[in-house]
Amino acid sequence: MSDMTADELKAWRERLGFSEVQAARALNKPTQTYRNWEDGRRRVDPMAERLTIYVERYGPLAAE
């Protein structure tokens, strides 16, 4: 189960200067899924939570 809250996810996005769309792309998730997390309608996926750490340290994964 994820420990990241909606507020923490939003703070992560804002710290990186991402829009919701950019954040969703960085986590390789649909924009609506990301918005559901950030709005607190759904829990943040544990794998996506781990990926926020990676993205913050190394940047988004390169698009193929």
Gaussian input, Z-matrix of N, CA and C with variables (Angstrom, degrees):
# hf/3-21g

backbone

0 1
 N
 C     1     B1
 C     2     B2     1     A1
 N     3     B3     2     A2     1     D1
 C     4     B4     3     A3     2     D2
 C     5     B5     4     A4     3     D3
 N     6     B6     5     A5     4     D4
 C     7     B7     6     A6     5     D5
 C     8     B8     7     A7     6     D6
 N     9     B9     8     A8     7     D7
 C    10    B10     9     A9     8     D8
 C    11    B11    10    A10     9     D9
 N    12    B12    11    A11    10    D10
 C    13    B13    12    A12    11    D11
 C    14    B14    13    A13    12    D12
 N    15    B15    14    A14    13    D13
 C    16    B16    15    A15    14    D14
 C    17    B17    16    A16    15    D15
 N    18    B18    17    A17    16    D16
 C    19    B19    18    A18    17    D17
 C    20    B20    19    A19    18    D18
 N    21    B21    20    A20    19    D19
 C    22    B22    21    A21    20    D20
 C    23    B23    22    A22    21    D21
 N    24    B24    23    A23    22    D22
 C    25    B25    24    A24    23    D23
 C    26    B26    25    A25    24    D24
 N    27    B27    26    A26    25    D25
 C    28    B28    27    A27    26    D26
 C    29    B29    28    A28    27    D27
 N    30    B30    29    A29    28    D28
 C    31    B31    30    A30    29    D29
 C    32    B32    31    A31    30    D30
 N    33    B33    32    A32    31    D31
 C    34    B34    33    A33    32    D32
 C    35    B35    34    A34    33    D33
 N    36    B36    35    A35    34    D34
 C    37    B37    36    A36    35    D35
 C    38    B38    37    A37    36    D36
 N    39    B39    38    A38    37    D37
 C    40    B40    39    A39    38    D38
 C    41    B41    40    A40    39    D39
 N    42    B42    41    A41    40    D40
 C    43    B43    42    A42    41    D41
 C    44    B44    43    A43    42    D42
 N    45    B45    44    A44    43    D43
 C    46    B46    45    A45    44    D44
 C    47    B47    46    A46    45    D45
 N    48    B48    47    A47    46    D46
 C    49    B49    48    A48    47    D47
 C    50    B50    49    A49    48    D48
 N    51    B51    50    A50    49    D49
 C    52    B52    51    A51    50    D50
 C    53    B53    52    A52    51    D51
 N    54    B54    53    A53    52    D52
 C    55    B55    54    A54    53    D53
 C    56    B56    55    A55    54    D54
 N    57    B57    56    A56    55    D55
 C    58    B58    57    A57    56    D56
 C    59    B59    58    A58    57    D57
 N    60    B60    59    A59    58    D58
 C    61    B61    60    A60    59    D59
 C    62    B62    61    A61    60    D60
 N    63    B63    62    A62    61    D61
 C    64    B64    63    A63    62    D62
 C    65    B65    64    A64    63    D63
 N    66    B66    65    A65    64    D64
 C    67    B67    66    A66    65    D65
 C    68    B68    67    A67    66    D66
 N    69    B69    68    A68    67    D67
 C    70    B70    69    A69    68    D68
 C    71    B71    70    A70    69    D69
 N    72    B72    71    A71    70    D70
 C    73    B73    72    A72    71    D71
 C    74    B74    73    A73    72    D72
 N    75    B75    74    A74    73    D73
 C    76    B76    75    A75    74    D74
 C    77    B77    76    A76    75    D75
 N    78    B78    77    A77    76    D76
 C    79    B79    78    A78    77    D77
 C    80    B80    79    A79    78    D78
 N    81    B81    80    A80    79    D79
 C    82    B82    81    A81    80    D80
 C    83    B83    82    A82    81    D81
 N    84    B84    83    A83    82    D82
 C    85    B85    84    A84    83    D83
 C    86    B86    85    A85    84    D84
 N    87    B87    86    A86    85    D85
 C    88    B88    87    A87    86    D86
 C    89    B89    88    A88    87    D87
 N    90    B90    89    A89    88    D88
 C    91    B91    90    A90    89    D89
 C    92    B92    91    A91    90    D90
 N    93    B93    92    A92    91    D91
 C    94    B94    93    A93    92    D92
 C    95    B95    94    A94    93    D93
 N    96    B96    95    A95    94    D94
 C    97    B97    96    A96    95    D95
 C    98    B98    97    A97    96    D96
 N    99    B99    98    A98    97    D97
 C   100   B100    99    A99    98    D98
 C   101   B101   100   A100    99    D99
 N   102   B102   101   A101   100   D100
 C   103   B103   102   A102   101   D101
 C   104   B104   103   A103   102   D102
 N   105   B105   104   A104   103   D103
 C   106   B106   105   A105   104   D104
 C   107   B107   106   A106   105   D105
 N   108   B108   107   A107   106   D106
 C   109   B109   108   A108   107   D107
 C   110   B110   109   A109   108   D108
 N   111   B111   110   A110   109   D109
 C   112   B112   111   A111   110   D110
 C   113   B113   112   A112   111   D111
 N   114   B114   113   A113   112   D112
 C   115   B115   114   A114   113   D113
 C   116   B116   115   A115   114   D114
 N   117   B117   116   A116   115   D115
 C   118   B118   117   A117   116   D116
 C   119   B119   118   A118   117   D117
 N   120   B120   119   A119   118   D118
 C   121   B121   120   A120   119   D119
 C   122   B122   121   A121   120   D120
 N   123   B123   122   A122   121   D121
 C   124   B124   123   A123   122   D122
 C   125   B125   124   A124   123   D123
 N   126   B126   125   A125   124   D124
 C   127   B127   126   A126   125   D125
 C   128   B128   127   A127   126   D126
 N   129   B129   128   A128   127   D127
 C   130   B130   129   A129   128   D128
 C   131   B131   130   A130   129   D129
 N   132   B132   131   A131   130   D130
 C   133   B133   132   A132   131   D131
 C   134   B134   133   A133   132   D132
 N   135   B135   134   A134   133   D133
 C   136   B136   135   A135   134   D134
 C   137   B137   136   A136   135   D135
 N   138   B138   137   A137   136   D136
 C   139   B139   138   A138   137   D137
 C   140   B140   139   A139   138   D138
 N   141   B141   140   A140   139   D139
 C   142   B142   141   A141   140   D140
 C   143   B143   142   A142   141   D141
 N   144   B144   143   A143   142   D142
 C   145   B145   144   A144   143   D143
 C   146   B146   145   A145   144   D144
 N   147   B147   146   A146   145   D145
 C   148   B148   147   A147   146   D146
 C   149   B149   148   A148   147   D147
 N   150   B150   149   A149   148   D148
 C   151   B151   150   A150   149   D149
 C   152   B152   151   A151   150   D150
 N   153   B153   152   A152   151   D151
 C   154   B154   153   A153   152   D152
 C   155   B155   154   A154   153   D153
 N   156   B156   155   A155   154   D154
 C   157   B157   156   A156   155   D155
 C   158   B158   157   A157   156   D156
 N   159   B159   158   A158   157   D157
 C   160   B160   159   A159   158   D158
 C   161   B161   160   A160   159   D159
 N   162   B162   161   A161   160   D160
 C   163   B163   162   A162   161   D161
 C   164   B164   163   A163   162   D162
 N   165   B165   164   A164   163   D163
 C   166   B166   165   A165   164   D164
 C   167   B167   166   A166   165   D165
 N   168   B168   167   A167   166   D166
 C   169   B169   168   A168   167   D167
 C   170   B170   169   A169   168   D168
 N   171   B171   170   A170   169   D169
 C   172   B172   171   A171   170   D170
 C   173   B173   172   A172   171   D171
 N   174   B174   173   A173   172   D172
 C   175   B175   174   A174   173   D173
 C   176   B176   175   A175   174   D174
 N   177   B177   176   A176   175   D175
 C   178   B178   177   A177   176   D176
 C   179   B179   178   A178   177   D177
 N   180   B180   179   A179   178   D178
 C   181   B181   180   A180   179   D179
 C   182   B182   181   A181   180   D180
 N   183   B183   182   A182   181   D181
 C   184   B184   183   A183   182   D182
 C   185   B185   184   A184   183   D183
 N   186   B186   185   A185   184   D184
 C   187   B187   186   A186   185   D185
 C   188   B188   187   A187   186   D186
 N   189   B189   188   A188   187   D187
 C   190   B190   189   A189   188   D188
 C   191   B191   190   A190   189   D189

   B1=1.4480
   B2=1.5306
   B3=1.2783
   B4=1.4634
   B5=1.5229
   B6=1.3149
   B7=1.4558
   B8=1.5193
   B9=1.3321
   B10=1.4614
   B11=1.5301
   B12=1.3182
   B13=1.4604
   B14=1.5271
   B15=1.3170
   B16=1.4651
   B17=1.5249
   B18=1.3194
   B19=1.4711
   B20=1.5224
   B21=1.3208
   B22=1.4663
   B23=1.5208
   B24=1.3331
   B25=1.4658
   B26=1.5267
   B27=1.3228
   B28=1.4632
   B29=1.5229
   B30=1.3164
   B31=1.4692
   B32=1.5277
   B33=1.3239
   B34=1.4696
   B35=1.5294
   B36=1.3309
   B37=1.4766
   B38=1.5233
   B39=1.3046
   B40=1.4661
   B41=1.5360
   B42=1.3250
   B43=1.4697
   B44=1.5264
   B45=1.3346
   B46=1.4544
   B47=1.5255
   B48=1.3247
   B49=1.4624
   B50=1.5211
   B51=1.3214
   B52=1.4673
   B53=1.5203
   B54=1.3144
   B55=1.4628
   B56=1.5327
   B57=1.3171
   B58=1.4706
   B59=1.5302
   B60=1.3159
   B61=1.4695
   B62=1.5262
   B63=1.3224
   B64=1.4649
   B65=1.5243
   B66=1.3283
   B67=1.4667
   B68=1.5228
   B69=1.3228
   B70=1.4601
   B71=1.5282
   B72=1.3197
   B73=1.4736
   B74=1.5242
   B75=1.3375
   B76=1.4702
   B77=1.5246
   B78=1.3339
   B79=1.4623
   B80=1.5214
   B81=1.3355
   B82=1.4654
   B83=1.5322
   B84=1.3344
   B85=1.4636
   B86=1.5154
   B87=1.3398
   B88=1.4629
   B89=1.5354
   B90=1.3172
   B91=1.4555
   B92=1.5240
   B93=1.3182
   B94=1.4607
   B95=1.5224
   B96=1.3058
   B97=1.4628
   B98=1.5234
   B99=1.3305
   B100=1.4589
   B101=1.5294
   B102=1.3110
   B103=1.4727
   B104=1.5265
   B105=1.3235
   B106=1.4679
   B107=1.5250
   B108=1.3184
   B109=1.4650
   B110=1.5195
   B111=1.3223
   B112=1.4661
   B113=1.5234
   B114=1.3170
   B115=1.4658
   B116=1.5319
   B117=1.3386
   B118=1.4505
   B119=1.5133
   B120=1.3349
   B121=1.4708
   B122=1.5241
   B123=1.3252
   B124=1.4663
   B125=1.5159
   B126=1.3158
   B127=1.4652
   B128=1.5251
   B129=1.3055
   B130=1.4655
   B131=1.5255
   B132=1.3144
   B133=1.4609
   B134=1.5352
   B135=1.3384
   B136=1.4690
   B137=1.5310
   B138=1.3261
   B139=1.4551
   B140=1.5272
   B141=1.3230
   B142=1.4685
   B143=1.5287
   B144=1.3229
   B145=1.4627
   B146=1.5298
   B147=1.3170
   B148=1.4648
   B149=1.5243
   B150=1.3238
   B151=1.4608
   B152=1.5294
   B153=1.3399
   B154=1.4719
   B155=1.5300
   B156=1.3195
   B157=1.4703
   B158=1.5202
   B159=1.3265
   B160=1.4685
   B161=1.5268
   B162=1.3242
   B163=1.4659
   B164=1.5314
   B165=1.3122
   B166=1.4608
   B167=1.5307
   B168=1.3037
   B169=1.4662
   B170=1.5206
   B171=1.3367
   B172=1.4698
   B173=1.5165
   B174=1.3274
   B175=1.4546
   B176=1.5132
   B177=1.3251
   B178=1.4632
   B179=1.5246
   B180=1.3034
   B181=1.4513
   B182=1.5285
   B183=1.3082
   B184=1.4682
   B185=1.5215
   B186=1.3121
   B187=1.4681
   B188=1.5198
   B189=1.3216
   B190=1.4673
   B191=1.4971
   A1=109.25
   A2=115.52
   A3=122.18
   A4=111.06
   A5=114.83
   A6=120.58
   A7=111.55
   A8=118.53
   A9=121.44
   A10=109.71
   A11=115.44
   A12=120.30
   A13=110.47
   A14=115.05
   A15=120.49
   A16=110.36
   A17=116.64
   A18=120.46
   A19=111.54
   A20=117.24
   A21=121.03
   A22=110.91
   A23=116.57
   A24=120.53
   A25=110.40
   A26=116.13
   A27=119.90
   A28=110.75
   A29=117.22
   A30=121.11
   A31=110.28
   A32=117.38
   A33=122.02
   A34=109.68
   A35=115.76
   A36=120.24
   A37=110.92
   A38=116.21
   A39=120.07
   A40=111.22
   A41=117.23
   A42=120.88
   A43=111.01
   A44=116.15
   A45=120.56
   A46=112.77
   A47=116.71
   A48=120.58
   A49=113.03
   A50=117.16
   A51=122.19
   A52=110.87
   A53=115.28
   A54=120.91
   A55=106.41
   A56=117.18
   A57=119.36
   A58=110.57
   A59=116.72
   A60=121.03
   A61=110.50
   A62=117.01
   A63=120.80
   A64=111.16
   A65=116.56
   A66=120.49
   A67=110.30
   A68=116.65
   A69=120.19
   A70=110.72
   A71=116.63
   A72=120.02
   A73=111.23
   A74=116.76
   A75=120.76
   A76=111.18
   A77=116.37
   A78=121.13
   A79=112.54
   A80=115.64
   A81=122.20
   A82=111.94
   A83=114.58
   A84=121.48
   A85=109.05
   A86=117.22
   A87=119.59
   A88=110.35
   A89=115.70
   A90=120.82
   A91=111.46
   A92=118.27
   A93=120.08
   A94=111.31
   A95=117.67
   A96=120.78
   A97=109.47
   A98=116.09
   A99=120.49
   A100=110.21
   A101=116.86
   A102=120.35
   A103=111.33
   A104=117.05
   A105=120.04
   A106=110.84
   A107=116.97
   A108=120.34
   A109=110.93
   A110=115.25
   A111=119.46
   A112=111.87
   A113=117.14
   A114=120.88
   A115=112.00
   A116=117.04
   A117=121.32
   A118=114.93
   A119=117.33
   A120=120.43
   A121=111.87
   A122=116.36
   A123=122.63
   A124=108.32
   A125=115.78
   A126=120.39
   A127=109.50
   A128=115.26
   A129=120.62
   A130=108.14
   A131=115.29
   A132=121.50
   A133=109.57
   A134=118.71
   A135=120.35
   A136=113.72
   A137=117.79
   A138=120.26
   A139=110.35
   A140=116.50
   A141=120.11
   A142=109.97
   A143=116.49
   A144=119.51
   A145=110.35
   A146=117.17
   A147=120.69
   A148=111.06
   A149=115.31
   A150=119.61
   A151=111.49
   A152=118.01
   A153=119.15
   A154=110.43
   A155=116.34
   A156=120.37
   A157=109.95
   A158=115.98
   A159=120.49
   A160=110.82
   A161=116.25
   A162=120.86
   A163=110.67
   A164=116.45
   A165=119.23
   A166=110.85
   A167=117.56
   A168=120.94
   A169=113.44
   A170=116.04
   A171=120.13
   A172=115.09
   A173=117.69
   A174=121.31
   A175=110.85
   A176=116.57
   A177=121.18
   A178=111.15
   A179=115.16
   A180=120.74
   A181=109.07
   A182=116.45
   A183=121.26
   A184=109.28
   A185=116.10
   A186=120.74
   A187=109.05
   A188=115.13
   A189=119.03
   A190=111.36
   D1=144.46
   D2=-176.70
   D3=-78.97
   D4=144.03
   D5=174.92
   D6=-102.83
   D7=-11.20
   D8=-177.18
   D9=-74.17
   D10=128.80
   D11=178.73
   D12=-88.64
   D13=167.25
   D14=176.47
   D15=-60.52
   D16=-40.68
   D17=179.40
   D18=-64.60
   D19=-39.31
   D20=178.27
   D21=-66.33
   D22=-39.00
   D23=177.96
   D24=-63.86
   D25=-44.06
   D26=178.52
   D27=-63.56
   D28=-41.27
   D29=178.56
   D30=-62.46
   D31=-39.62
   D32=176.87
   D33=-59.92
   D34=-48.75
   D35=-178.83
   D36=-60.82
   D37=-46.24
   D38=-178.50
   D39=-66.89
   D40=-37.35
   D41=178.22
   D42=-60.49
   D43=-36.51
   D44=-179.99
   D45=-85.92
   D46=-7.98
   D47=179.11
   D48=75.48
   D49=25.72
   D50=-178.75
   D51=-91.16
   D52=148.00
   D53=165.27
   D54=-78.51
   D55=172.00
   D56=176.40
   D57=-61.72
   D58=-38.96
   D59=179.46
   D60=-63.76
   D61=-45.32
   D62=179.45
   D63=-64.04
   D64=-40.20
   D65=178.97
   D66=-63.71
   D67=-44.05
   D68=178.65
   D69=-60.64
   D70=-43.50
   D71=178.54
   D72=-63.52
   D73=-40.62
   D74=-179.79
   D75=-62.59
   D76=-29.61
   D77=179.63
   D78=-96.85
   D79=2.49
   D80=179.45
   D81=56.74
   D82=45.65
   D83=179.49
   D84=-129.30
   D85=154.39
   D86=174.91
   D87=-61.74
   D88=147.19
   D89=-179.00
   D90=-57.28
   D91=-41.63
   D92=-178.66
   D93=-65.36
   D94=-36.53
   D95=176.37
   D96=-61.56
   D97=-46.09
   D98=178.78
   D99=-59.88
   D100=-45.48
   D101=-179.12
   D102=-62.86
   D103=-37.62
   D104=176.76
   D105=-61.02
   D106=-39.38
   D107=176.99
   D108=-65.61
   D109=-50.39
   D110=-174.99
   D111=-67.00
   D112=-31.01
   D113=178.81
   D114=-84.19
   D115=-3.18
   D116=178.00
   D117=79.45
   D118=12.92
   D119=178.39
   D120=-77.42
   D121=-24.58
   D122=178.82
   D123=-138.64
   D124=154.33
   D125=175.07
   D126=-72.62
   D127=146.85
   D128=176.50
   D129=-67.77
   D130=130.40
   D131=178.24
   D132=-60.33
   D133=131.94
   D134=-178.56
   D135=-57.86
   D136=-36.03
   D137=179.19
   D138=-68.96
   D139=-38.87
   D140=177.42
   D141=-65.96
   D142=-36.55
   D143=176.90
   D144=-60.35
   D145=-44.29
   D146=177.31
   D147=-62.80
   D148=-37.96
   D149=-179.11
   D150=-67.35
   D151=-29.28
   D152=176.59
   D153=-59.99
   D154=-37.14
   D155=178.72
   D156=-65.25
   D157=-44.82
   D158=179.23
   D159=-61.23
   D160=-49.07
   D161=-177.32
   D162=-61.52
   D163=-39.37
   D164=-179.96
   D165=-66.28
   D166=-36.66
   D167=-179.26
   D168=-79.13
   D169=-42.92
   D170=-169.78
   D171=-117.80
   D172=-9.59
   D173=-177.24
   D174=92.66
   D175=166.86
   D176=-179.33
   D177=-60.97
   D178=152.27
   D179=175.39
   D180=-64.08
   D181=145.50
   D182=179.53
   D183=-67.19
   D184=137.46
   D185=176.37
   D186=-69.95
   D187=141.51
   D188=179.60
   D189=-85.58

